[in-house]
């Protein structure tokens, strides 16, 4: 896993598997519009969940959660609105979650799911 894209794709795949194993339905991955990208759109019961996935190969640059800025959370709110508008859906509830994936060569990856991050 050398490139940044490969690391991100690996983390998103682990995050999607994690969500499915915890009863979420993954509706869409890597949805894009002019505002940006949603890594994972999922459903948990009646709640639509917008997931931002951050993956790191170590802690040299901080934890994955430390890379989530206020600006990013604001963008995710806008993206959630655009996704709903595009798909003409009105779910009972909407939530923005962050999934942090941390791995290195010597340990199995860890997945930390923060519900309601924004």
Residue, then its C-alpha position, 0 to 999 in steps of 0.5 A: x500500500x504505497x499510494x495515498x489513493x490505495x490507502x484511502x480505497x483500502x480504508x473505505x473498503x474496510x469501513x463499508x465492510x464494518x458498516x455492513x457487519x453492524x447492520x447498515x445498508x450501504x447505498x452508495x460509495x464515492x458519490x460526487x458533485x461540484x461540492x465534493x465527495x461523500x465517501x459512503x452513503x448508508x442507511x441504519x433503520x430509518x436514518x440516512x447516514x453520510x460517512x466520511x472515512x479517514x485512513x492513516x498508516x500510522x500516527x506520524x501525521x496525527x490520528x485520522x480523526x484529527x484530520x477532520x476540520x470544521x470546514x470539512x464537516x460543513x461541506x459534508x452537511x452541504x453534500x448531504x443536502x445535495x445528495x437528498x435533493x438529487x435522489x429526491x428522498x426525505x428520510x426520517x433522520x439524517x446523521x453524519x458519521x466519521x469512520x477512522x481507519x488506522x493500520x500499519x504493517x505490524x497490527x491488524x487495522x482498527x476501525x473507530x466509528x464516531x456517530x453524529x460527528x456533525 
